[in-house]
């Protein structure tokens, strides 16, 4: 190769790289968000398992169910005391971001929030 061909080749590679890097970072962000949503759904199902047995939320039993079902190293889960027998908030940290799952046992629904 001549020097000009080499410079043109490096320029083309640099242009393609500058286009590719932002796309990859957005895919990584979307994957992390989806992981957090999946963990939120798992927390909901683990909490509801406790609710279905007792017809109310018990903090210790919910925490035990979540610990039993969730086997991910980089997730910190904090089960708050139930607001009432039918409502529970669970905070968790995943990928250095904070999330909250608000669970309504009576309606069997949950709301996933990014803090």
Beta strands, then each sheet from edge to edge (+ up, - down):
strand 1: 75-79
strand 2: 87-94
strand 3: 97-104
strand 4: 109-114
sheet 1: 1+ 2- 3+ 4-
end
